[in-house]
Amino acid sequence: MAEKERKRVALVASKGTLDMAYALLIIASTAASMGWEVGIFFTFYGFDIVNKRKVHRLKVASLANPAAPLPVPNILGVIPGMTAVATWMMRRMMKKQNMPTVPELLDLCRKWGVRLFACSTTMGMMSIKDEDLVEGTECAGAAAFLEYASKAQVTLFI
Amino acid sequence: METIKADRVVDTRGLLCPMPVVKAKLALEEMKPGQVAKVLATDPGSRMDFPAWCNETGNKLLRAEEEGKGLYTFFIQKAREV
């Protein structure tokens, strides 16, 4: 497809949980596989998805998450260790279905040219260093992202 | 129905979205324009995904078949540019 005809999707990643990382990266990788331009603006907890030290250790919330994959009443989600159990169960479900891991999906997105924008405010607020982030992440503010998103046919906040 | 000769078979059986289209894309990247990939899938979402994906990428969906027991076969011809 010619460059001018390429569609664009602009995503905002605001959550740093394993389930939200999958939701984000499945959409991003699919759009990239179709030849679309994809840009993701990482903000607040979404930063963990492009944090080299954290992307391998994303978790599923057991507390205040009635849909968490736990075999016990939701109120027991407050017990220490339940987040680890919920996370372990979701990882096991994903592995059973031969789903790639979050870092694998992220690598695929990068290979296909998905642009990763790092919210400069979050970086300052949470003292995130450039070296914490996966290679190729671009520091940007809201104005830059809005300008990018204004040319997108699809914009989603995840 | 006449048989379509496939240059490559892409087996995505047992894989869920987005892997069928991801595997198809990775295979087509290594193929020449005009060549045909035969994609096997069991993800029920692939029934709607591959027509949409081909529509977006410009690759041609020559045929979509559905066998019993949830096996879907797609013949996709690589476009001039992917």
gemmi code that builds the backbone of each chain (N, CA, C; Angstrom):
import gemmi

chains = {
    "A": [
        ("MET", (0.836, -1.197, 0.000), (0.000, 0.000, 0.000), (0.875, 1.253, 0.000)),
        ("ALA", (0.454, 2.227, -0.714), (1.232, 3.459, -0.762), (1.213, 4.141, 0.595)),
        ("GLU", (2.278, 4.884, 0.850), (2.446, 5.515, 2.166), (1.242, 6.379, 2.540)),
        ("LYS", (0.738, 7.145, 1.589), (-0.341, 8.082, 1.924), (-1.656, 7.378, 2.251)),
        ("GLU", (-1.780, 6.131, 1.813), (-3.032, 5.423, 2.060), (-3.026, 4.653, 3.381)),
        ("ARG", (-1.889, 4.623, 4.037), (-1.814, 3.806, 5.248), (-2.735, 4.325, 6.338)),
        ("LYS", (-3.468, 3.411, 6.930), (-4.306, 3.792, 8.054), (-3.451, 3.892, 9.308)),
        ("ARG", (-4.006, 4.554, 10.278), (-3.252, 4.765, 11.510), (-4.128, 4.479, 12.732)),
        ("VAL", (-3.527, 3.861, 13.726), (-4.220, 3.667, 15.001), (-3.351, 4.267, 16.103)),
        ("ALA", (-3.980, 5.027, 16.972), (-3.283, 5.658, 18.098), (-3.855, 5.088, 19.390)),
        ("LEU", (-2.990, 4.493, 20.182), (-3.440, 3.841, 21.418), (-2.841, 4.540, 22.630)),
        ("VAL", (-3.626, 4.613, 23.693), (-3.101, 5.098, 24.970), (-3.057, 3.907, 25.923)),
        ("ALA", (-1.889, 3.620, 26.453), (-1.736, 2.525, 27.407), (-1.586, 3.114, 28.793)),
        ("SER", (-2.635, 2.968, 29.605), (-2.608, 3.606, 30.930), (-2.531, 2.595, 32.070)),
        ("LYS", (-2.585, 1.293, 31.742), (-2.604, 0.280, 32.800), (-1.418, -0.666, 32.695)),
        ("GLY", (-0.911, -1.048, 33.834), (0.292, -1.888, 33.836), (0.037, -3.313, 34.278)),
        ("THR", (-1.172, -3.812, 34.012), (-1.449, -5.201, 34.402), (-1.277, -6.116, 33.188)),
        ("LEU", (-1.099, -7.393, 33.485), (-0.862, -8.379, 32.428), (-2.017, -8.434, 31.432)),
        ("ASP", (-3.243, -8.410, 31.941), (-4.401, -8.501, 31.047), (-4.506, -7.283, 30.130)),
        ("MET", (-4.255, -6.113, 30.672), (-4.333, -4.905, 29.847), (-3.184, -4.836, 28.844)),
        ("ALA", (-2.026, -5.391, 29.221), (-0.906, -5.424, 28.282), (-1.257, -6.306, 27.087)),
        ("TYR", (-1.916, -7.424, 27.344), (-2.347, -8.280, 26.230), (-3.359, -7.552, 25.349)),
        ("ALA", (-4.357, -6.925, 25.969), (-5.371, -6.213, 25.188), (-4.705, -5.188, 24.265)),
        ("LEU", (-3.755, -4.460, 24.825), (-3.049, -3.426, 24.064), (-2.237, -4.021, 22.918)),
        ("LEU", (-1.416, -5.018, 23.243), (-0.446, -5.513, 22.261), (-1.080, -6.404, 21.203)),
        ("ILE", (-2.206, -7.014, 21.515), (-2.919, -7.795, 20.495), (-3.459, -6.840, 19.433)),
        ("ILE", (-4.039, -5.740, 19.858), (-4.556, -4.762, 18.902), (-3.402, -4.133, 18.122)),
        ("ALA", (-2.345, -3.778, 18.833), (-1.208, -3.120, 18.164), (-0.557, -4.045, 17.149)),
        ("SER", (-0.307, -5.306, 17.520), (0.381, -6.213, 16.601), (-0.506, -6.559, 15.405)),
        ("THR", (-1.814, -6.683, 15.642), (-2.716, -6.980, 14.527), (-2.750, -5.817, 13.541)),
        ("ALA", (-2.863, -4.612, 14.059), (-2.878, -3.441, 13.180), (-1.566, -3.352, 12.396)),
        ("ALA", (-0.457, -3.622, 13.074), (0.841, -3.575, 12.391), (0.921, -4.655, 11.321)),
        ("SER", (0.335, -5.821, 11.593), (0.360, -6.910, 10.605), (-0.447, -6.547, 9.363)),
        ("MET", (-1.386, -5.616, 9.501), (-2.190, -5.178, 8.361), (-1.538, -4.010, 7.630)),
        ("GLY", (-0.359, -3.633, 8.082), (0.336, -2.544, 7.421), (-0.066, -1.169, 7.914)),
        ("TRP", (-0.827, -1.112, 9.001), (-1.211, 0.190, 9.545), (-0.043, 0.805, 10.303)),
        ("GLU", (-0.075, 2.108, 10.385), (0.835, 2.805, 11.296), (0.265, 2.667, 12.693)),
        ("VAL", (1.111, 2.346, 13.648), (0.630, 2.190, 15.021), (1.506, 3.017, 15.954)),
        ("GLY", (0.865, 3.784, 16.807), (1.589, 4.530, 17.825), (0.924, 4.301, 19.173)),
        ("ILE", (1.737, 4.020, 20.171), (1.194, 3.805, 21.521), (1.784, 4.859, 22.456)),
        ("PHE", (0.896, 5.543, 23.166), (1.323, 6.543, 24.150), (1.242, 5.892, 25.521)),
        ("PHE", (2.393, 5.671, 26.142), (2.427, 5.023, 27.451), (2.373, 6.081, 28.541)),
        ("THR", (1.402, 5.922, 29.417), (1.240, 6.906, 30.471), (0.891, 6.219, 31.789)),
        ("PHE", (1.214, 6.819, 32.881), (0.970, 6.244, 34.210), (1.417, 4.784, 34.271)),
        ("TYR", (0.554, 3.891, 34.729), (1.004, 2.510, 34.981), (1.291, 1.752, 33.692)),
        ("GLY", (0.792, 2.288, 32.583), (1.068, 1.653, 31.290), (2.561, 1.598, 30.992)),
        ("PHE", (3.316, 2.463, 31.674), (4.767, 2.511, 31.483), (5.457, 1.179, 31.753)),
        ("ASP", (4.876, 0.398, 32.649), (5.518, -0.872, 32.996), (5.667, -1.780, 31.778)),
        ("ILE", (4.836, -1.572, 30.755), (4.886, -2.418, 29.556), (6.141, -2.124, 28.739)),
        ("VAL", (6.685, -0.924, 28.845), (7.929, -0.615, 28.130), (9.106, -0.445, 29.096)),
        ("ASN", (8.894, -0.853, 30.354), (9.982, -0.809, 31.337), (10.712, -2.149, 31.310)),
        ("LYS", (11.984, -2.103, 30.933), (12.764, -3.333, 30.746), (12.752, -4.226, 31.979)),
        ("ARG", (12.739, -3.605, 33.162), (12.798, -4.393, 34.403), (11.428, -4.928, 34.803)),
        ("LYS", (10.372, -4.345, 34.280), (9.035, -4.715, 34.756), (8.193, -5.498, 33.752)),
        ("VAL", (8.508, -5.384, 32.478), (7.629, -5.978, 31.465), (7.524, -7.501, 31.590)),
        ("HIS", (8.557, -8.123, 32.158), (8.517, -9.583, 32.347), (7.712, -9.990, 33.572)),
        ("ARG", (7.357, -9.011, 34.404), (6.742, -9.350, 35.700), (5.380, -8.685, 35.882)),
        ("LEU", (4.649, -8.457, 34.816), (3.328, -7.840, 34.951), (2.389, -8.805, 35.675)),
        ("LYS", (1.441, -8.236, 36.389), (0.570, -9.073, 37.226), (-0.911, -8.845, 36.913)),
        ("VAL", (-1.724, -9.762, 37.402), (-3.174, -9.621, 37.325), (-3.666, -9.251, 38.720)),
        ("ALA", (-4.532, -8.241, 38.806), (-5.045, -7.829, 40.114), (-6.066, -8.833, 40.623)),
        ("SER", (-5.906, -9.234, 41.874), (-6.904, -10.121, 42.488), (-7.926, -9.295, 43.260)),
        ("LEU", (-7.512, -8.139, 43.708), (-8.370, -7.287, 44.529), (-9.176, -6.338, 43.647)),
        ("ALA", (-10.455, -6.179, 43.990), (-11.344, -5.294, 43.237), (-11.398, -5.687, 41.766)),
        ("ASN", (-11.238, -6.966, 41.519), (-11.308, -7.466, 40.154), (-12.139, -8.747, 40.178)),
        ("PRO", (-13.463, -8.582, 40.136), (-14.338, -9.759, 40.269), (-14.126, -10.784, 39.163)),
        ("ALA", (-13.519, -10.361, 38.067), (-13.302, -11.275, 36.956), (-11.951, -11.980, 37.040)),
        ("ALA", (-11.185, -11.729, 38.112), (-9.864, -12.366, 38.239), (-10.011, -13.884, 38.217)),
        ("PRO", (-9.067, -14.555, 37.555), (-9.164, -16.014, 37.460), (-8.789, -16.685, 38.774)),
        ("LEU", (-9.664, -16.582, 39.768), (-9.396, -17.180, 41.072), (-10.525, -18.140, 41.438)),
        ("PRO", (-10.149, -19.269, 42.002), (-11.181, -20.264, 42.343), (-11.819, -20.021, 43.710)),
        ("VAL", (-11.691, -18.808, 44.242), (-12.205, -18.504, 45.581), (-13.067, -17.246, 45.510)),
        ("PRO", (-13.904, -16.995, 46.536), (-14.695, -15.757, 46.525), (-13.796, -14.526, 46.411)),
        ("ASN", (-14.284, -13.517, 45.716), (-13.461, -12.347, 45.413), (-12.930, -11.639, 46.644)),
        ("ILE", (-13.687, -11.674, 47.746), (-13.247, -10.987, 48.967), (-11.893, -11.519, 49.435)),
        ("LEU", (-11.591, -12.777, 49.132), (-10.322, -13.371, 49.550), (-9.141, -12.830, 48.724)),
        ("GLY", (-9.468, -12.004, 47.735), (-8.416, -11.377, 46.946), (-7.514, -10.471, 47.757)),
        ("VAL", (-7.949, -10.105, 48.961), (-7.117, -9.223, 49.808), (-5.963, -9.990, 50.464)),
        ("ILE", (-6.066, -11.310, 50.522), (-5.046, -12.100, 51.218), (-3.704, -11.972, 50.497)),
        ("PRO", (-2.626, -11.748, 51.251), (-1.311, -11.657, 50.594), (-1.037, -12.900, 49.751)),
        ("GLY", (-0.506, -12.664, 48.584), (-0.189, -13.789, 47.701), (-1.257, -14.063, 46.664)),
        ("MET", (-2.462, -13.473, 46.846), (-3.527, -13.762, 45.888), (-3.259, -13.137, 44.518)),
        ("THR", (-2.582, -11.992, 44.497), (-2.209, -11.400, 43.214), (-1.299, -12.362, 42.448)),
        ("ALA", (-0.368, -12.963, 43.188), (0.547, -13.918, 42.543), (-0.218, -15.129, 42.013)),
        ("VAL", (-1.232, -15.565, 42.771), (-2.019, -16.718, 42.319), (-2.800, -16.375, 41.056)),
        ("ALA", (-3.458, -15.213, 41.062), (-4.233, -14.792, 39.888), (-3.320, -14.650, 38.673)),
        ("THR", (-2.128, -14.093, 38.902), (-1.163, -13.913, 37.811), (-0.701, -15.260, 37.269)),
        ("TRP", (-0.396, -16.171, 38.199), (0.065, -17.492, 37.806), (-1.009, -18.202, 36.978)),
        ("MET", (-2.271, -18.043, 37.408), (-3.346, -18.714, 36.685), (-3.514, -18.146, 35.283)),
        ("MET", (-3.406, -16.827, 35.159), (-3.566, -16.255, 33.816), (-2.387, -16.635, 32.919)),
        ("ARG", (-1.192, -16.623, 33.471), (-0.020, -17.028, 32.663), (-0.181, -18.471, 32.189)),
        ("ARG", (-0.696, -19.314, 33.087), (-0.883, -20.720, 32.730), (-1.934, -20.860, 31.619)),
        ("MET", (-3.034, -20.071, 31.718), (-4.067, -20.104, 30.683), (-3.502, -19.670, 29.338)),
        ("MET", (-2.679, -18.622, 29.360), (-2.094, -18.115, 28.121), (-1.142, -19.137, 27.510)),
        ("LYS", (-0.334, -19.774, 28.367), (0.640, -20.745, 27.879), (-0.065, -21.958, 27.265)),
        ("LYS", (-1.154, -22.358, 27.914), (-1.918, -23.501, 27.425), (-2.453, -23.227, 26.017)),
        ("GLN", (-2.770, -21.973, 25.724), (-3.282, -21.601, 24.403), (-2.158, -21.196, 23.450)),
        ("ASN", (-0.911, -21.446, 23.857), (0.248, -21.104, 23.027), (0.316, -19.626, 22.676)),
        ("MET", (-0.176, -18.793, 23.573), (-0.083, -17.354, 23.324), (1.353, -16.899, 23.574)),
        ("PRO", (1.833, -15.962, 22.769), (3.161, -15.416, 23.061), (3.124, -14.635, 24.369)),
        ("THR", (4.299, -14.448, 24.965), (4.356, -13.643, 26.189), (4.258, -12.162, 25.827)),
        ("VAL", (4.048, -11.334, 26.834), (3.979, -9.885, 26.597), (5.285, -9.356, 25.985)),
        ("PRO", (6.478, -9.742, 26.522), (7.707, -9.256, 25.874), (7.839, -9.734, 24.420)),
        ("GLU", (7.365, -10.935, 24.124), (7.422, -11.420, 22.735), (6.519, -10.597, 21.824)),
        ("LEU", (5.309, -10.279, 22.305), (4.396, -9.459, 21.505), (4.959, -8.057, 21.316)),
        ("LEU", (5.596, -7.534, 22.356), (6.189, -6.203, 22.268), (7.318, -6.188, 21.231)),
        ("ASP", (8.136, -7.236, 21.241), (9.225, -7.338, 20.261), (8.681, -7.392, 18.835)),
        ("LEU", (7.586, -8.128, 18.673), (6.957, -8.228, 17.355), (6.481, -6.850, 16.897)),
        ("CYS", (5.848, -6.121, 17.803), (5.374, -4.769, 17.491), (6.540, -3.881, 17.072)),
        ("ARG", (7.654, -3.979, 17.799), (8.814, -3.138, 17.482), (9.393, -3.519, 16.126)),
        ("LYS", (9.435, -4.814, 15.852), (9.940, -5.293, 14.550), (9.112, -4.712, 13.403)),
        ("TRP", (7.812, -4.530, 13.631), (6.940, -4.021, 12.591), (6.776, -2.506, 12.659)),
        ("GLY", (7.617, -1.869, 13.425), (7.679, -0.410, 13.378), (6.651, 0.325, 14.211)),
        ("VAL", (6.048, -0.342, 15.183), (5.113, 0.357, 16.076), (5.886, 1.406, 16.871)),
        ("ARG", (5.362, 2.626, 16.882), (6.054, 3.692, 17.611), (5.614, 3.698, 19.070)),
        ("LEU", (6.599, 3.821, 19.929), (6.333, 3.789, 21.369), (6.636, 5.170, 21.942)),
        ("PHE", (5.571, 5.863, 22.351), (5.751, 7.203, 22.915), (5.692, 7.119, 24.443)),
        ("ALA", (6.672, 7.720, 25.077), (6.718, 7.712, 26.533), (6.269, 9.070, 27.048)),
        ("CYS", (5.234, 9.073, 27.857), (4.684, 10.316, 28.426), (5.729, 10.983, 29.311)),
        ("SER", (6.107, 12.194, 28.938), (7.194, 12.849, 29.666), (6.796, 13.204, 31.100)),
        ("THR", (5.519, 13.505, 31.314), (5.061, 13.842, 32.668), (5.196, 12.637, 33.598)),
        ("THR", (4.761, 11.481, 33.119), (4.865, 10.271, 33.937), (6.323, 9.955, 34.241)),
        ("MET", (7.188, 10.150, 33.241), (8.611, 9.877, 33.452), (9.166, 10.729, 34.584)),
        ("GLY", (8.783, 12.021, 34.576), (9.258, 12.906, 35.623), (8.662, 12.559, 36.976)),
        ("MET", (7.356, 12.317, 36.971), (6.640, 12.043, 38.221), (7.128, 10.763, 38.889)),
        ("MET", (7.353, 9.727, 38.092), (7.730, 8.428, 38.638), (9.242, 8.190, 38.575)),
        ("SER", (9.998, 9.230, 38.245), (11.461, 9.134, 38.158), (11.915, 7.970, 37.269)),
        ("ILE", (11.304, 7.872, 36.104), (11.684, 6.821, 35.158), (12.805, 7.359, 34.274)),
        ("LYS", (13.869, 6.582, 34.163), (15.017, 7.004, 33.358), (14.889, 6.438, 31.941)),
        ("ASP", (15.537, 7.111, 31.000), (15.550, 6.620, 29.619), (16.058, 5.188, 29.547)),
        ("GLU", (17.067, 4.898, 30.384), (17.678, 3.564, 30.314), (16.766, 2.468, 30.880)),
        ("ASP", (15.683, 2.873, 31.569), (14.717, 1.872, 32.048), (13.848, 1.353, 30.904)),
        ("LEU", (13.769, 2.134, 29.841), (12.791, 1.855, 28.785), (13.377, 1.010, 27.662)),
        ("VAL", (12.509, 0.239, 27.001), (12.966, -0.570, 25.877), (13.470, 0.360, 24.770)),
        ("GLU", (14.398, -0.155, 24.003), (15.052, 0.630, 22.965), (14.027, 1.165, 21.959)),
        ("GLY", (14.222, 2.397, 21.565), (13.361, 2.973, 20.541), (12.187, 3.761, 21.093)),
        ("THR", (12.011, 3.750, 22.405), (10.915, 4.518, 22.995), (11.212, 6.008, 22.859)),
        ("GLU", (10.202, 6.756, 22.401), (10.394, 8.187, 22.176), (9.672, 8.982, 23.261)),
        ("CYS", (10.386, 9.906, 23.862), (9.772, 10.751, 24.886), (8.890, 11.799, 24.206)),
        ("ALA", (7.650, 11.891, 24.657), (6.725, 12.830, 24.020), (5.748, 13.391, 25.042)),
        ("GLY", (5.181, 14.531, 24.709), (4.144, 15.115, 25.551), (2.781, 14.906, 24.917)),
        ("ALA", (1.757, 15.393, 25.596), (0.394, 15.203, 25.109), (0.168, 15.882, 23.760)),
        ("ALA", (0.811, 17.019, 23.545), (0.601, 17.741, 22.286), (1.087, 16.911, 21.105)),
        ("ALA", (2.244, 16.288, 21.271), (2.795, 15.466, 20.190), (1.895, 14.274, 19.923)),
        ("PHE", (1.396, 13.668, 21.010), (0.521, 12.512, 20.810), (-0.797, 12.921, 20.159)),
        ("LEU", (-1.357, 14.031, 20.595), (-2.634, 14.477, 20.018), (-2.486, 14.776, 18.532)),
        ("GLU", (-1.354, 15.368, 18.186), (-1.129, 15.658, 16.766), (-1.067, 14.358, 15.975)),
        ("TYR", (-0.383, 13.356, 16.550), (-0.282, 12.035, 15.914), (-1.674, 11.393, 15.824)),
        ("ALA", (-2.422, 11.463, 16.936), (-3.737, 10.817, 16.998), (-4.757, 11.502, 16.098)),
        ("SER", (-4.560, 12.781, 15.848), (-5.535, 13.508, 15.018), (-5.544, 12.984, 13.590)),
        ("LYS", (-4.474, 12.281, 13.207), (-4.412, 11.718, 11.858), (-4.735, 10.219, 11.867)),
        ("ALA", (-5.251, 9.728, 12.994), (-5.572, 8.301, 13.106), (-7.053, 8.049, 12.841)),
        ("GLN", (-7.317, 6.921, 12.200), (-8.714, 6.522, 11.989), (-9.270, 5.839, 13.240)),
        ("VAL", (-8.376, 5.249, 14.019), (-8.799, 4.510, 15.217), (-7.986, 5.022, 16.405)),
        ("THR", (-8.663, 5.402, 17.463), (-7.979, 5.827, 18.684), (-8.629, 5.122, 19.872)),
        ("LEU", (-7.820, 4.448, 20.646), (-8.364, 3.701, 21.790), (-7.580, 4.015, 23.056)),
        ("PHE", (-8.301, 4.082, 24.142), (-7.687, 4.303, 25.463), (-7.786, 2.992, 26.234)),
        ("ILE", (-6.631, 2.419, 26.559), (-6.644, 1.119, 27.236), (-6.033, 1.256, 28.622)),
    ],
    "B": [
        ("MET", (-14.798, -28.288, -7.132), (-13.995, -27.067, -6.959), (-12.537, -27.340, -7.357)),
        ("GLU", (-11.992, -26.492, -8.185), (-10.610, -26.744, -8.608), (-9.648, -26.524, -7.437)),
        ("THR", (-8.577, -27.294, -7.457), (-7.635, -27.181, -6.353), (-6.704, -25.990, -6.580)),
        ("ILE", (-6.348, -25.355, -5.479), (-5.425, -24.219, -5.556), (-4.061, -24.719, -5.098)),
        ("LYS", (-3.055, -24.438, -5.884), (-1.712, -24.879, -5.522), (-1.114, -23.865, -4.531)),
        ("ALA", (-0.718, -24.369, -3.394), (-0.130, -23.481, -2.385), (1.392, -23.575, -2.423)),
        ("ASP", (2.045, -22.423, -2.330), (3.507, -22.407, -2.281), (4.015, -22.669, -0.872)),
        ("ARG", (3.153, -22.432, 0.081), (3.575, -22.591, 1.470), (2.360, -22.850, 2.358)),
        ("VAL", (2.540, -23.693, 3.337), (1.457, -23.958, 4.290), (1.798, -23.272, 5.615)),
        ("VAL", (0.835, -22.518, 6.137), (1.024, -21.842, 7.421), (0.053, -22.487, 8.411)),
        ("ASP", (0.616, -23.223, 9.339), (-0.235, -23.958, 10.287), (-0.413, -23.164, 11.568)),
        ("THR", (-1.617, -22.634, 11.772), (-1.876, -21.875, 13.002), (-2.904, -22.616, 13.861)),
        ("ARG", (-3.057, -23.896, 13.617), (-4.054, -24.653, 14.384), (-3.694, -24.630, 15.872)),
        ("GLY", (-4.690, -24.379, 16.682), (-4.473, -24.324, 18.134), (-4.072, -22.943, 18.630)),
        ("LEU", (-3.845, -22.007, 17.724), (-3.441, -20.655, 18.149), (-4.631, -19.703, 18.130)),
        ("LEU", (-4.594, -18.757, 19.048), (-5.672, -17.769, 19.146), (-5.234, -16.433, 18.564)),
        ("CYS", (-6.214, -15.560, 18.360), (-5.964, -14.197, 17.902), (-4.929, -13.538, 18.813)),
        ("PRO", (-3.923, -12.860, 18.324), (-3.725, -12.434, 16.931), (-2.814, -13.365, 16.138)),
        ("MET", (-2.489, -14.528, 16.688), (-1.425, -15.329, 16.088), (-1.710, -15.827, 14.670)),
        ("PRO", (-2.957, -16.206, 14.303), (-3.152, -16.618, 12.909), (-2.746, -15.543, 11.886)),
        ("VAL", (-3.178, -14.295, 12.116), (-2.792, -13.263, 11.144), (-1.318, -12.894, 11.290)),
        ("VAL", (-0.797, -12.971, 12.505), (0.632, -12.678, 12.712), (1.489, -13.702, 11.965)),
        ("LYS", (1.145, -14.976, 12.100), (1.899, -16.035, 11.405), (1.764, -15.894, 9.886)),
        ("ALA", (0.566, -15.528, 9.442), (0.350, -15.338, 8.000), (1.227, -14.199, 7.485)),
        ("LYS", (1.250, -13.123, 8.238), (2.065, -11.960, 7.848), (3.556, -12.330, 7.801)),
        ("LEU", (4.025, -13.047, 8.820), (5.443, -13.427, 8.866), (5.787, -14.332, 7.682)),
        ("ALA", (4.857, -15.233, 7.324), (5.104, -16.127, 6.185), (5.122, -15.340, 4.878)),
        ("LEU", (4.148, -14.446, 4.703), (4.061, -13.682, 3.458), (5.273, -12.762, 3.275)),
        ("GLU", (5.828, -12.310, 4.398), (7.023, -11.453, 4.307), (8.167, -12.181, 3.606)),
        ("GLU", (8.184, -13.518, 3.748), (9.276, -14.301, 3.148), (8.926, -14.820, 1.762)),
        ("MET", (7.712, -14.551, 1.311), (7.272, -15.078, 0.015), (7.323, -14.013, -1.063)),
        ("LYS", (7.205, -14.486, -2.304), (7.242, -13.555, -3.437), (5.816, -13.138, -3.808)),
        ("PRO", (5.671, -11.937, -4.393), (4.344, -11.513, -4.843), (3.748, -12.543, -5.800)),
        ("GLY", (2.472, -12.805, -5.656), (1.800, -13.771, -6.517), (1.779, -15.180, -5.951)),
        ("GLN", (2.677, -15.452, -5.006), (2.687, -16.782, -4.394), (1.497, -16.930, -3.445)),
        ("VAL", (1.140, -18.177, -3.196), (-0.067, -18.456, -2.410), (0.291, -19.178, -1.110)),
        ("ALA", (-0.241, -18.669, -0.028), (-0.088, -19.325, 1.276), (-1.405, -19.996, 1.639)),
        ("LYS", (-1.284, -21.222, 2.093), (-2.463, -21.928, 2.593), (-2.409, -21.873, 4.115)),
        ("VAL", (-3.368, -21.180, 4.710), (-3.348, -20.976, 6.163), (-4.395, -21.878, 6.807)),
        ("LEU", (-3.932, -22.689, 7.742), (-4.839, -23.554, 8.508), (-5.077, -22.907, 9.863)),
        ("ALA", (-6.336, -22.818, 10.269), (-6.641, -22.175, 11.548), (-7.791, -22.890, 12.246)),
        ("THR", (-7.769, -22.818, 13.570), (-8.895, -23.338, 14.344), (-9.548, -22.235, 15.179)),
        ("ASP", (-8.940, -21.050, 15.200), (-9.525, -19.924, 15.926), (-10.799, -19.481, 15.203)),
        ("PRO", (-11.969, -19.576, 15.859), (-13.214, -19.200, 15.166), (-13.219, -17.751, 14.703)),
        ("GLY", (-12.437, -16.898, 15.376), (-12.351, -15.499, 14.966), (-11.709, -15.330, 13.606)),
        ("SER", (-10.934, -16.338, 13.196), (-10.223, -16.213, 11.920), (-11.183, -16.165, 10.737)),
        ("ARG", (-12.384, -16.703, 10.918), (-13.381, -16.661, 9.840), (-13.648, -15.233, 9.378)),
        ("MET", (-13.752, -14.325, 10.338), (-13.966, -12.926, 9.963), (-12.645, -12.174, 9.826)),
        ("ASP", (-11.620, -12.650, 10.540), (-10.346, -11.932, 10.540), (-9.648, -11.955, 9.189)),
        ("PHE", (-9.582, -13.106, 8.550), (-8.799, -13.175, 7.311), (-9.397, -12.368, 6.158)),
        ("PRO", (-10.740, -12.403, 5.960), (-11.274, -11.496, 4.928), (-10.945, -10.029, 5.234)),
        ("ALA", (-11.075, -9.641, 6.512), (-10.779, -8.255, 6.896), (-9.295, -7.952, 6.714)),
        ("TRP", (-8.466, -8.905, 7.144), (-7.018, -8.707, 7.070), (-6.564, -8.581, 5.615)),
        ("CYS", (-7.113, -9.418, 4.756), (-6.756, -9.354, 3.332), (-7.239, -8.042, 2.724)),
        ("ASN", (-8.421, -7.621, 3.121), (-8.964, -6.358, 2.641), (-8.048, -5.195, 3.009)),
        ("GLU", (-7.485, -5.245, 4.203), (-6.618, -4.164, 4.671), (-5.214, -4.239, 4.069)),
        ("THR", (-4.714, -5.444, 3.875), (-3.329, -5.575, 3.412), (-3.222, -5.550, 1.895)),
        ("GLY", (-4.332, -5.812, 1.204), (-4.269, -5.872, -0.258), (-3.934, -7.262, -0.762)),
        ("ASN", (-3.614, -8.192, 0.134), (-3.417, -9.579, -0.289), (-4.777, -10.154, -0.664)),
        ("LYS", (-4.752, -11.134, -1.578), (-6.018, -11.609, -2.117), (-6.441, -12.919, -1.459)),
        ("LEU", (-7.627, -12.910, -0.906), (-8.168, -14.141, -0.332), (-8.824, -14.918, -1.479)),
        ("LEU", (-8.111, -15.949, -1.948), (-8.609, -16.701, -3.102), (-9.775, -17.596, -2.702)),
        ("ARG", (-9.657, -18.168, -1.505), (-10.725, -19.062, -1.065), (-10.673, -19.245, 0.447)),
        ("ALA", (-11.856, -19.340, 1.029), (-11.964, -19.652, 2.456), (-12.830, -20.896, 2.589)),
        ("GLU", (-12.301, -21.903, 3.240), (-13.045, -23.155, 3.399), (-13.246, -23.423, 4.882)),
        ("GLU", (-14.350, -24.093, 5.155), (-14.605, -24.494, 6.534), (-14.969, -25.963, 6.545)),
        ("GLU", (-14.183, -26.719, 7.273), (-14.505, -28.135, 7.422), (-15.205, -28.329, 8.745)),
        ("GLY", (-15.808, -29.472, 8.899), (-16.431, -29.768, 10.185), (-15.381, -29.733, 11.275)),
        ("LYS", (-15.788, -29.762, 12.505), (-14.890, -29.759, 13.660), (-14.032, -28.495, 13.757)),
        ("GLY", (-14.490, -27.405, 13.153), (-13.843, -26.122, 13.369), (-12.466, -25.947, 12.759)),
        ("LEU", (-12.262, -26.508, 11.574), (-10.994, -26.258, 10.882), (-11.252, -25.331, 9.695)),
        ("TYR", (-10.518, -24.242, 9.682), (-10.682, -23.249, 8.619), (-9.429, -23.211, 7.773)),
        ("THR", (-9.630, -23.133, 6.467), (-8.499, -23.056, 5.542), (-8.657, -21.818, 4.665)),
        ("PHE", (-7.584, -21.068, 4.568), (-7.611, -19.843, 3.764), (-6.472, -19.897, 2.746)),
        ("PHE", (-6.782, -19.600, 1.510), (-5.752, -19.493, 0.474), (-5.539, -18.006, 0.207)),
        ("ILE", (-4.351, -17.552, 0.517), (-4.072, -16.112, 0.408), (-2.928, -15.887, -0.573)),
        ("GLN", (-3.217, -15.071, -1.585), (-2.187, -14.748, -2.574), (-1.537, -13.419, -2.213)),
        ("LYS", (-0.222, -13.447, -2.156), (0.501, -12.240, -1.773), (0.379, -11.151, -2.832)),
        ("ALA", (0.090, -9.950, -2.377), (-0.035, -8.804, -3.284), (1.348, -8.334, -3.721)),
        ("ARG", (1.357, -7.384, -4.607), (2.632, -6.849, -5.067), (3.429, -6.263, -3.913)),
        ("GLU", (2.731, -5.548, -3.039), (3.397, -4.997, -1.857), (2.606, -5.405, -0.628)),
        ("VAL", (3.305, -5.753, 0.446), (2.605, -6.076, 1.698), (3.029, -5.067, 2.754)),
    ],
}
model = gemmi.Model(1)
for chain_id, residues in chains.items():
    chain = gemmi.Chain(chain_id)
    for i, (resn, *xyz) in enumerate(residues, 1):
        res = gemmi.Residue()
        res.name, res.seqid = resn, gemmi.SeqId(i, " ")
        for name, pos in zip(("N", "CA", "C"), xyz):
            atom = gemmi.Atom()
            atom.name, atom.element = name, gemmi.Element(name[0])
            atom.pos, atom.b_iso = gemmi.Position(*pos), 0.0
            res.add_atom(atom)
        chain.add_residue(res)
    model.add_chain(chain)
structure = gemmi.Structure()
structure.add_model(model)
structure.setup_entities()
